[in-house]
C-alpha cells in the first residue's frame, strides 16, 4: 500500500513537471525592438536625408567651404555635390569632407570651377 502511494506521488510529480515544462516552452520572450544598422538606415529615404544633413553640416564646418553655395543630394548613400566652387583645392576639400561622413557610399562631383 505504501509502495502504491509512493508510485502515485511520483506519477503526480512527473505529471506536474511535464506540465510545467510544456507551459514554460509555450512562453515566449517579448519581441525586442528592431534596431537598424547604419548600413540599413542609409539605404532608406530617411537615411539619405540624414546623410544629406550631415554632409551639409560637414561642409559648413570647413572655413574655406562654409561660404560656398554647394547643393547636396543623396540617393542610396550616393552623395551628389553641385554648384560653383572657386578652386580645385576647395572642390577636393568638399569631396574629402563628404566622404568622411558615415553612411556615404560614394561621392559624385558635379562642382564647377569658377565663382
N, CA, C and O atoms as CSV, one atom per row, in Angstrom:
chain,resi,resn,atom,element,x,y,z
A,1,UNK,N,N,0.820,-1.182,0.000
A,1,UNK,CA,C,0.000,0.000,0.000
A,1,UNK,C,C,0.866,1.247,0.000
A,1,UNK,O,O,0.614,2.196,-0.743
A,2,UNK,N,N,1.865,1.234,0.824
A,2,UNK,CA,C,2.773,2.356,0.905
A,2,UNK,C,C,3.508,2.535,-0.431
A,2,UNK,O,O,3.789,3.656,-0.856
A,3,UNK,N,N,3.811,1.403,-1.079
A,3,UNK,CA,C,4.507,1.448,-2.353
A,3,UNK,C,C,3.603,2.069,-3.420
A,3,UNK,O,O,4.078,2.853,-4.242
A,4,UNK,N,N,2.322,1.737,-3.422
A,4,UNK,CA,C,1.370,2.311,-4.373
A,4,UNK,C,C,1.234,3.806,-4.160
A,4,UNK,O,O,1.139,4.565,-5.125
A,5,UNK,N,N,1.222,4.233,-2.917
A,5,UNK,CA,C,1.113,5.648,-2.604
A,5,UNK,C,C,2.353,6.394,-3.088
A,5,UNK,O,O,2.243,7.503,-3.611
A,6,UNK,N,N,3.513,5.803,-2.922
A,6,UNK,CA,C,4.749,6.433,-3.368
A,6,UNK,C,C,4.780,6.509,-4.892
A,6,UNK,O,O,5.193,7.521,-5.458
A,7,UNK,N,N,4.342,5.435,-5.557
A,7,UNK,CA,C,4.298,5.428,-7.020
A,7,UNK,C,C,3.311,6.487,-7.510
A,7,UNK,O,O,3.608,7.212,-8.459
A,8,UNK,N,N,2.170,6.581,-6.890
A,8,UNK,CA,C,1.169,7.576,-7.268
A,8,UNK,C,C,1.731,8.986,-7.088
A,8,UNK,O,O,1.491,9.862,-7.918
A,9,UNK,N,N,2.472,9.201,-6.016
A,9,UNK,CA,C,3.074,10.517,-5.764
A,9,UNK,C,C,4.118,10.844,-6.836
A,9,UNK,O,O,4.199,11.974,-7.316
A,10,UNK,N,N,4.916,9.829,-7.202
A,10,UNK,CA,C,5.920,10.032,-8.240
A,10,UNK,C,C,5.274,10.350,-9.587
A,10,UNK,O,O,5.738,11.217,-10.328
A,11,UNK,N,N,4.198,9.633,-9.884
A,11,UNK,CA,C,3.490,9.873,-11.144
A,11,UNK,C,C,2.890,11.284,-11.144
A,11,UNK,O,O,2.952,11.989,-12.151
A,12,UNK,N,N,2.323,11.680,-10.034
A,12,UNK,CA,C,1.732,13.010,-9.928
A,12,UNK,C,C,2.818,14.080,-10.073
A,12,UNK,O,O,2.610,15.093,-10.740
A,13,UNK,N,N,3.980,13.849,-9.444
A,13,UNK,CA,C,5.074,14.810,-9.538
A,13,UNK,C,C,5.589,14.893,-10.970
A,13,UNK,O,O,5.876,15.976,-11.478
A,14,UNK,N,N,5.701,13.726,-11.617
A,14,UNK,CA,C,6.159,13.710,-13.007
A,14,UNK,C,C,5.171,14.444,-13.906
A,14,UNK,O,O,5.582,15.170,-14.811
A,15,UNK,N,N,3.898,14.266,-13.673
A,15,UNK,CA,C,2.875,14.949,-14.469
A,15,UNK,C,C,2.955,16.455,-14.259
A,15,UNK,O,O,2.821,17.228,-15.208
A,16,UNK,N,N,3.173,16.866,-13.016
A,16,UNK,CA,C,3.310,18.296,-12.748
A,16,UNK,C,C,4.539,18.876,-13.447
A,16,UNK,O,O,4.484,19.964,-14.021
A,17,UNK,N,N,5.643,18.137,-13.392
A,17,UNK,CA,C,6.867,18.595,-14.041
A,17,UNK,C,C,6.685,18.669,-15.556
A,17,UNK,O,O,7.138,19.616,-16.198
A,18,UNK,N,N,6.029,17.678,-16.112
A,18,UNK,CA,C,5.795,17.680,-17.557
A,18,UNK,C,C,4.910,18.861,-17.936
A,18,UNK,O,O,5.148,19.518,-18.949
A,19,UNK,N,N,3.910,19.126,-17.141
A,19,UNK,CA,C,3.032,20.266,-17.398
A,19,UNK,C,C,3.777,21.580,-17.284
A,19,UNK,O,O,3.558,22.487,-18.087
A,20,UNK,N,N,4.648,21.694,-16.308
A,20,UNK,CA,C,5.432,22.914,-16.134
A,20,UNK,C,C,6.394,23.091,-17.294
A,20,UNK,O,O,6.610,24.215,-17.748
A,21,UNK,N,N,6.976,22.002,-17.783
A,21,UNK,CA,C,7.904,22.080,-18.902
A,21,UNK,C,C,7.177,22.519,-20.165
A,21,UNK,O,O,7.671,23.372,-20.903
A,22,UNK,N,N,6.005,21.942,-20.418
A,22,UNK,CA,C,5.221,22.324,-21.591
A,22,UNK,C,C,4.809,23.781,-21.477
A,22,UNK,O,O,4.883,24.530,-22.451
A,23,UNK,N,N,4.372,24.187,-20.282
A,23,UNK,CA,C,3.957,25.565,-20.089
A,23,UNK,C,C,5.131,26.520,-20.311
A,23,UNK,O,O,4.971,27.562,-20.947
A,24,UNK,N,N,6.289,26.175,-19.796
A,24,UNK,CA,C,7.452,27.036,-19.969
A,24,UNK,C,C,7.844,27.140,-21.439
A,24,UNK,O,O,8.308,28.193,-21.876
A,25,UNK,N,N,7.668,26.079,-22.201
A,25,UNK,CA,C,8.010,26.099,-23.618
A,25,UNK,C,C,7.039,26.975,-24.400
A,25,UNK,O,O,7.398,27.521,-25.442
A,26,UNK,N,N,5.803,27.112,-23.901
A,26,UNK,CA,C,4.813,27.923,-24.585
A,26,UNK,C,C,5.038,29.424,-24.365
A,26,UNK,O,O,4.544,30.246,-25.137
A,27,UNK,N,N,5.763,29.768,-23.340
A,27,UNK,CA,C,6.000,31.169,-23.026
A,27,UNK,C,C,7.161,31.658,-23.887
A,27,UNK,O,O,8.244,31.074,-23.881
A,28,UNK,N,N,6.919,32.727,-24.619
A,28,UNK,CA,C,7.979,33.283,-25.452
A,28,UNK,C,C,8.369,34.638,-24.903
A,28,UNK,O,O,7.554,35.344,-24.311
A,29,UNK,N,N,9.598,34.984,-25.103
A,29,UNK,CA,C,10.087,36.290,-24.662
A,29,UNK,C,C,9.469,37.361,-25.552
A,29,UNK,O,O,9.241,37.126,-26.738
A,30,UNK,N,N,9.200,38.523,-24.991
A,30,UNK,CA,C,8.651,39.598,-25.828
A,30,UNK,C,C,9.645,39.958,-26.920
A,30,UNK,O,O,10.860,39.904,-26.728
A,31,UNK,N,N,9.102,40.320,-28.056
A,31,UNK,CA,C,9.957,40.675,-29.192
A,31,UNK,C,C,10.736,41.935,-28.858
A,31,UNK,O,O,10.180,42.916,-28.364
A,32,UNK,N,N,12.023,41.892,-29.135
A,32,UNK,CA,C,12.838,43.082,-28.895
A,32,UNK,C,C,12.664,44.020,-30.081
A,32,UNK,O,O,12.470,43.569,-31.210
A,33,UNK,N,N,12.732,45.313,-29.830
A,33,UNK,CA,C,12.584,46.253,-30.946
A,33,UNK,C,C,13.732,46.077,-31.923
A,33,UNK,O,O,14.876,45.852,-31.530
A,34,UNK,N,N,13.406,46.184,-33.205
A,34,UNK,CA,C,14.444,46.028,-34.213
A,34,UNK,C,C,15.226,47.320,-34.328
A,34,UNK,O,O,14.660,48.409,-34.431
A,35,UNK,N,N,16.535,47.173,-34.309
A,35,UNK,CA,C,17.414,48.314,-34.451
A,35,UNK,C,C,18.114,48.169,-35.788
A,35,UNK,O,O,18.740,47.146,-36.063
A,36,UNK,N,N,18.006,49.192,-36.614
A,36,UNK,CA,C,18.647,49.137,-37.923
A,36,UNK,C,C,20.110,49.499,-37.802
A,36,UNK,O,O,20.497,50.411,-37.072
A,37,UNK,N,N,20.903,48.757,-38.538
A,37,UNK,CA,C,22.319,49.096,-38.598
A,37,UNK,C,C,22.466,50.368,-39.422
A,37,UNK,O,O,21.583,50.701,-40.212
A,38,UNK,N,N,23.570,51.076,-39.244
A,38,UNK,CA,C,23.760,52.267,-40.059
A,38,UNK,C,C,23.690,51.975,-41.551
A,38,UNK,O,O,23.170,52.784,-42.320
A,39,UNK,N,N,24.203,50.838,-41.959
A,39,UNK,CA,C,24.169,50.493,-43.385
A,39,UNK,C,C,22.737,50.328,-43.868
A,39,UNK,O,O,22.402,50.759,-44.971
A,40,UNK,N,N,21.891,49.710,-43.055
A,40,UNK,CA,C,20.491,49.528,-43.452
A,40,UNK,C,C,19.771,50.873,-43.464
A,40,UNK,O,O,18.939,51.130,-44.334
A,41,UNK,N,N,20.091,51.719,-42.506
A,41,UNK,CA,C,19.447,53.021,-42.441
A,41,UNK,C,C,19.787,53.862,-43.665
A,41,UNK,O,O,18.934,54.582,-44.184
A,42,UNK,N,N,21.023,53.773,-44.124
A,42,UNK,CA,C,21.462,54.609,-45.233
A,42,UNK,C,C,20.719,54.320,-46.519
A,42,UNK,O,O,20.616,55.199,-47.375
A,43,UNK,N,N,20.200,53.119,-46.681
A,43,UNK,CA,C,19.525,52.753,-47.915
A,43,UNK,C,C,18.096,53.295,-47.956
A,43,UNK,O,O,17.449,53.233,-49.001
A,44,UNK,N,N,17.600,53.818,-46.852
A,44,UNK,CA,C,16.235,54.317,-46.818
A,44,UNK,C,C,16.208,55.816,-47.100
A,44,UNK,O,O,17.216,56.502,-46.934
A,45,UNK,N,N,15.044,56.324,-47.529
A,45,UNK,CA,C,14.934,57.769,-47.742
A,45,UNK,C,C,15.260,58.565,-46.472
A,45,UNK,O,O,15.877,59.627,-46.554
A,46,UNK,N,N,14.854,58.066,-45.309
A,46,UNK,CA,C,15.163,58.764,-44.060
A,46,UNK,C,C,16.664,58.754,-43.816
A,46,UNK,O,O,17.221,59.738,-43.328
A,47,UNK,N,N,17.327,57.640,-44.154
A,47,UNK,CA,C,18.777,57.551,-44.007
A,47,UNK,C,C,19.472,58.508,-44.958
A,47,UNK,O,O,20.462,59.141,-44.591
A,48,UNK,N,N,18.963,58.618,-46.174
A,48,UNK,CA,C,19.539,59.542,-47.152
A,48,UNK,C,C,19.392,60.988,-46.675
A,48,UNK,O,O,20.302,61.799,-46.848
A,49,UNK,N,N,18.256,61.304,-46.082
A,49,UNK,CA,C,18.047,62.665,-45.574
A,49,UNK,C,C,19.032,62.971,-44.448
A,49,UNK,O,O,19.553,64.082,-44.358
A,50,UNK,N,N,19.282,61.989,-43.597
A,50,UNK,CA,C,20.234,62.176,-42.502
A,50,UNK,C,C,21.648,62.373,-43.045
A,50,UNK,O,O,22.394,63.222,-42.556
A,51,UNK,N,N,22.010,61.589,-44.052
A,51,UNK,CA,C,23.334,61.734,-44.664
A,51,UNK,C,C,23.467,63.117,-45.290
A,51,UNK,O,O,24.489,63.780,-45.116
A,52,UNK,N,N,22.452,63.553,-46.008
A,52,UNK,CA,C,22.477,64.883,-46.622
A,52,UNK,C,C,22.689,65.961,-45.568
A,52,UNK,O,O,23.508,66.860,-45.759
A,53,UNK,N,N,21.968,65.882,-44.471
A,53,UNK,CA,C,22.107,66.867,-43.385
A,53,UNK,C,C,23.511,66.854,-42.802
A,53,UNK,O,O,24.090,67.907,-42.535
A,54,UNK,N,N,24.057,65.662,-42.605
A,54,UNK,CA,C,25.399,65.558,-42.034
A,54,UNK,C,C,26.462,66.084,-42.995
A,54,UNK,O,O,27.438,66.697,-42.563
A,55,UNK,N,N,26.282,65.850,-44.291
A,55,UNK,CA,C,27.231,66.378,-45.278
A,55,UNK,C,C,27.160,67.904,-45.282
A,55,UNK,O,O,28.197,68.567,-45.282
A,56,UNK,N,N,25.960,68.465,-45.285
A,56,UNK,CA,C,25.818,69.924,-45.259
A,56,UNK,C,C,26.502,70.506,-44.028
A,56,UNK,O,O,27.171,71.537,-44.113
A,57,UNK,N,N,26.336,69.848,-42.888
A,57,UNK,CA,C,26.982,70.317,-41.655
A,57,UNK,C,C,28.501,70.232,-41.775
A,57,UNK,O,O,29.209,71.142,-41.343
A,58,UNK,N,N,29.003,69.147,-42.357
A,58,UNK,CA,C,30.455,68.991,-42.530
A,58,UNK,C,C,31.015,70.076,-43.449
A,58,UNK,O,O,32.111,70.584,-43.209
A,59,UNK,N,N,30.277,70.431,-44.490
A,59,UNK,CA,C,30.729,71.485,-45.401
A,59,UNK,C,C,30.713,72.848,-44.709
A,59,UNK,O,O,31.597,73.672,-44.941
A,60,UNK,N,N,29.719,73.085,-43.866
A,60,UNK,CA,C,29.634,74.354,-43.134
A,60,UNK,C,C,30.737,74.469,-42.080
A,60,UNK,O,O,31.175,75.574,-41.760
A,61,UNK,N,N,31.181,73.350,-41.549
A,61,UNK,CA,C,32.244,73.351,-40.532
A,61,UNK,C,C,33.616,73.679,-41.123
A,61,UNK,O,O,34.537,74.030,-40.386
A,62,UNK,N,N,33.757,73.570,-42.435
A,62,UNK,CA,C,35.023,73.858,-43.107
A,62,UNK,C,C,35.046,75.353,-43.451
A,62,UNK,O,O,34.186,75.837,-44.186
A,63,UNK,N,N,36.037,76.083,-42.914
A,63,UNK,CA,C,36.095,77.543,-43.114
A,63,UNK,C,C,36.140,77.935,-44.586
A,63,UNK,O,O,35.515,78.916,-44.989
A,64,UNK,N,N,36.869,77.179,-45.380
A,64,UNK,CA,C,37.002,77.529,-46.798
A,64,UNK,C,C,35.707,77.221,-47.570
A,64,UNK,O,O,35.445,77.838,-48.603
A,65,UNK,N,N,34.911,76.284,-47.080
A,65,UNK,CA,C,33.715,75.874,-47.814
A,65,UNK,C,C,32.429,76.481,-47.280
A,65,UNK,O,O,31.409,76.473,-47.969
A,66,UNK,N,N,32.464,77.006,-46.063
A,66,UNK,CA,C,31.217,77.463,-45.424
A,66,UNK,C,C,30.527,78.590,-46.192
A,66,UNK,O,O,29.307,78.730,-46.104
A,67,UNK,N,N,31.270,79.383,-46.932
A,67,UNK,CA,C,30.655,80.484,-47.678
A,67,UNK,C,C,30.237,80.083,-49.093
A,67,UNK,O,O,29.655,80.885,-49.824
A,68,UNK,N,N,30.532,78.852,-49.472
A,68,UNK,CA,C,30.215,78.380,-50.834
A,68,UNK,C,C,28.781,77.860,-50.902
A,68,UNK,O,O,28.259,77.299,-49.939
A,69,UNK,N,N,28.170,78.058,-52.042
A,69,UNK,CA,C,26.818,77.532,-52.286
A,69,UNK,C,C,26.982,76.161,-52.944
A,69,UNK,O,O,27.176,76.060,-54.156
A,70,UNK,N,N,26.900,75.109,-52.124
A,70,UNK,CA,C,27.035,73.740,-52.631
A,70,UNK,C,C,25.730,73.009,-52.361
A,70,UNK,O,O,25.307,72.867,-51.213
A,71,UNK,N,N,25.103,72.548,-53.429
A,71,UNK,CA,C,23.881,71.763,-53.296
A,71,UNK,C,C,24.266,70.312,-53.032
A,71,UNK,O,O,25.172,69.772,-53.666
A,72,UNK,N,N,23.567,69.692,-52.090
A,72,UNK,CA,C,23.858,68.314,-51.695
A,72,UNK,C,C,22.587,67.499,-51.827
A,72,UNK,O,O,21.531,67.887,-51.328
A,73,UNK,N,N,22.696,66.362,-52.505
A,73,UNK,CA,C,21.576,65.416,-52.552
A,73,UNK,C,C,22.141,64.013,-52.362
A,73,UNK,O,O,23.290,63.737,-52.709
A,74,UNK,N,N,21.315,63.137,-51.808
A,74,UNK,CA,C,21.757,61.764,-51.525
A,74,UNK,C,C,20.690,60.783,-51.972
A,74,UNK,O,O,19.508,60.961,-51.680
A,75,UNK,N,N,21.116,59.747,-52.681
A,75,UNK,CA,C,20.234,58.655,-53.076
A,75,UNK,C,C,20.971,57.345,-52.830
A,75,UNK,O,O,22.035,57.102,-53.399
A,76,UNK,N,N,20.402,56.517,-51.988
A,76,UNK,CA,C,21.007,55.220,-51.643
A,76,UNK,C,C,22.455,55.362,-51.182
A,76,UNK,O,O,23.295,54.527,-51.519
A,77,UNK,N,N,22.751,56.401,-50.422
A,77,UNK,CA,C,24.086,56.607,-49.880
A,77,UNK,C,C,25.064,57.263,-50.835
A,77,UNK,O,O,26.209,57.519,-50.461
A,78,UNK,N,N,24.639,57.542,-52.062
A,78,UNK,CA,C,25.500,58.207,-53.045
A,78,UNK,C,C,25.186,59.706,-52.993
A,78,UNK,O,O,24.057,60.124,-53.253
A,79,UNK,N,N,26.188,60.495,-52.658
A,79,UNK,CA,C,26.017,61.940,-52.491
A,79,UNK,C,C,26.463,62.647,-53.770
A,79,UNK,O,O,27.527,62.357,-54.316
A,80,UNK,N,N,25.627,63.583,-54.237
A,80,UNK,CA,C,25.953,64.398,-55.398
A,80,UNK,C,C,26.178,65.818,-54.913
A,80,UNK,O,O,25.322,66.402,-54.248
A,81,UNK,N,N,27.353,66.376,-55.255
A,81,UNK,CA,C,27.689,67.762,-54.928
A,81,UNK,C,C,27.577,68.584,-56.202
A,81,UNK,O,O,28.190,68.249,-57.216
A,82,UNK,N,N,26.789,69.673,-56.155
A,82,UNK,CA,C,26.605,70.544,-57.313
A,82,UNK,C,C,26.821,71.990,-56.894
A,82,UNK,O,O,26.616,72.355,-55.736
A,83,UNK,N,N,27.232,72.794,-57.840
A,83,UNK,CA,C,27.398,74.212,-57.593
A,83,UNK,C,C,28.714,74.708,-58.147
A,83,UNK,O,O,29.458,73.962,-58.783
A,84,UNK,N,N,28.992,75.971,-57.899
A,84,UNK,CA,C,30.253,76.579,-58.334
A,84,UNK,C,C,31.186,76.657,-57.144
A,84,UNK,O,O,30.763,76.895,-56.013
A,85,UNK,N,N,32.448,76.453,-57.419
A,85,UNK,CA,C,33.458,76.473,-56.368
A,85,UNK,C,C,34.682,77.196,-56.921
A,85,UNK,O,O,34.986,77.048,-58.105
A,86,UNK,N,N,35.399,77.976,-56.099
A,86,UNK,CA,C,36.464,78.832,-56.619
A,86,UNK,C,C,37.739,78.120,-57.069
A,86,UNK,O,O,38.482,78.655,-57.892
A,87,UNK,N,N,38.003,76.921,-56.541
A,87,UNK,CA,C,39.269,76.276,-56.898
A,87,UNK,C,C,39.151,74.760,-56.835
A,87,UNK,O,O,38.246,74.203,-56.214
A,88,UNK,N,N,40.105,74.115,-57.504
A,88,UNK,CA,C,40.165,72.652,-57.458
A,88,UNK,C,C,40.471,72.180,-56.044
A,88,UNK,O,O,39.991,71.130,-55.616
A,89,UNK,N,N,41.265,72.952,-55.323
A,89,UNK,CA,C,41.577,72.607,-53.928
A,89,UNK,C,C,40.303,72.609,-53.070
A,89,UNK,O,O,40.102,71.707,-52.258
A,90,UNK,N,N,39.461,73.604,-53.248
A,90,UNK,CA,C,38.201,73.684,-52.499
A,90,UNK,C,C,37.279,72.517,-52.872
A,90,UNK,O,O,36.600,71.955,-52.013
A,91,UNK,N,N,37.264,72.163,-54.150
A,91,UNK,CA,C,36.449,71.025,-54.587
A,91,UNK,C,C,36.948,69.741,-53.924
A,91,UNK,O,O,36.149,68.917,-53.477
A,92,UNK,N,N,38.259,69.574,-53.864
A,92,UNK,CA,C,38.834,68.393,-53.243
A,92,UNK,C,C,38.493,68.345,-51.749
A,92,UNK,O,O,38.199,67.278,-51.209
A,93,UNK,N,N,38.533,69.490,-51.094
A,93,UNK,CA,C,38.163,69.554,-49.677
A,93,UNK,C,C,36.697,69.160,-49.479
A,93,UNK,O,O,36.360,68.459,-48.525
A,94,UNK,N,N,35.837,69.613,-50.380
A,94,UNK,CA,C,34.419,69.275,-50.296
A,94,UNK,C,C,34.214,67.768,-50.451
A,94,UNK,O,O,33.418,67.162,-49.732
A,95,UNK,N,N,34.936,67.176,-51.390
A,95,UNK,CA,C,34.826,65.729,-51.613
A,95,UNK,C,C,35.333,64.964,-50.393
A,95,UNK,O,O,34.708,63.994,-49.963
A,96,UNK,N,N,36.461,65.397,-49.838
A,96,UNK,CA,C,37.020,64.720,-48.669
A,96,UNK,C,C,36.114,64.854,-47.453
A,96,UNK,O,O,35.914,63.887,-46.718
A,97,UNK,N,N,35.566,66.044,-47.236
A,97,UNK,CA,C,34.656,66.259,-46.104
A,97,UNK,C,C,33.404,65.402,-46.251
A,97,UNK,O,O,32.896,64.850,-45.275
A,98,UNK,N,N,32.915,65.298,-47.482
A,98,UNK,CA,C,31.713,64.496,-47.753
A,98,UNK,C,C,32.010,63.014,-47.544
A,98,UNK,O,O,31.212,62.302,-46.933
A,99,UNK,N,N,33.131,62.553,-48.038
A,99,UNK,CA,C,33.496,61.139,-47.922
A,99,UNK,C,C,33.653,60.692,-46.469
A,99,UNK,O,O,33.448,59.522,-46.149
A,100,UNK,N,N,34.017,61.624,-45.599
A,100,UNK,CA,C,34.237,61.292,-44.190
A,100,UNK,C,C,32.938,61.110,-43.402
A,100,UNK,O,O,32.972,60.634,-42.267
A,101,UNK,N,N,31.813,61.475,-43.977
A,101,UNK,CA,C,30.530,61.364,-43.276
A,101,UNK,C,C,30.084,59.899,-43.265
A,101,UNK,O,O,30.066,59.250,-44.311
A,102,UNK,N,N,29.724,59.377,-42.092
A,102,UNK,CA,C,29.231,57.997,-42.029
A,102,UNK,C,C,27.991,57.816,-42.907
A,102,UNK,O,O,27.098,58.664,-42.916
A,103,UNK,N,N,27.948,56.716,-43.634
A,103,UNK,CA,C,26.797,56.425,-44.484
A,103,UNK,C,C,26.997,56.819,-45.933
A,103,UNK,O,O,26.205,56.437,-46.794
A,104,UNK,N,N,28.056,57.585,-46.215
A,104,UNK,CA,C,28.334,57.975,-47.598
A,104,UNK,C,C,29.029,56.808,-48.283
A,104,UNK,O,O,30.109,56.384,-47.872
A,105,UNK,N,N,28.394,56.294,-49.334
A,105,UNK,CA,C,28.958,55.170,-50.083
A,105,UNK,C,C,29.825,55.648,-51.241
A,105,UNK,O,O,30.817,55.009,-51.594
A,106,UNK,N,N,29.441,56.783,-51.831
A,106,UNK,CA,C,30.180,57.319,-52.973
A,106,UNK,C,C,29.868,58.807,-53.086
A,106,UNK,O,O,28.833,59.271,-52.607
A,107,UNK,N,N,30.765,59.547,-53.720
A,107,UNK,CA,C,30.559,60.977,-53.932
A,107,UNK,C,C,30.655,61.256,-55.426
A,107,UNK,O,O,31.649,60.917,-56.068
A,108,UNK,N,N,29.627,61.867,-55.965
A,108,UNK,CA,C,29.625,62.295,-57.366
A,108,UNK,C,C,29.903,63.791,-57.384
A,108,UNK,O,O,29.117,64.588,-56.872
A,109,UNK,N,N,31.027,64.160,-57.979
A,109,UNK,CA,C,31.445,65.560,-58.029
A,109,UNK,C,C,30.900,66.213,-59.294
A,109,UNK,O,O,31.361,65.936,-60.402
A,110,UNK,N,N,29.907,67.091,-59.108
A,110,UNK,CA,C,29.391,67.879,-60.230
A,110,UNK,C,C,29.637,69.365,-59.966
A,110,UNK,O,O,28.918,70.225,-60.475
A,111,UNK,N,N,30.669,69.654,-59.161
A,111,UNK,CA,C,31.050,71.030,-58.874
A,111,UNK,C,C,31.756,71.630,-60.083
A,111,UNK,O,O,32.517,70.948,-60.769
A,112,UNK,N,N,31.501,72.905,-60.338
A,112,UNK,CA,C,32.138,73.590,-61.456
A,112,UNK,C,C,33.082,74.658,-60.911
A,112,UNK,O,O,32.749,75.393,-59.981
A,113,UNK,N,N,34.260,74.723,-61.511
A,113,UNK,CA,C,35.222,75.729,-61.078
A,113,UNK,C,C,34.807,77.101,-61.579
A,113,UNK,O,O,34.320,77.261,-62.699
A,114,UNK,N,N,35.010,78.067,-60.730
A,114,UNK,CA,C,34.630,79.443,-61.058
A,114,UNK,C,C,33.550,79.916,-60.116
A,114,UNK,O,O,32.695,79.143,-59.682
A,115,UNK,N,N,33.601,81.181,-59.809
A,115,UNK,CA,C,32.622,81.721,-58.862
A,115,UNK,C,C,31.518,82.394,-59.503
A,115,UNK,O,O,30.622,82.896,-58.825
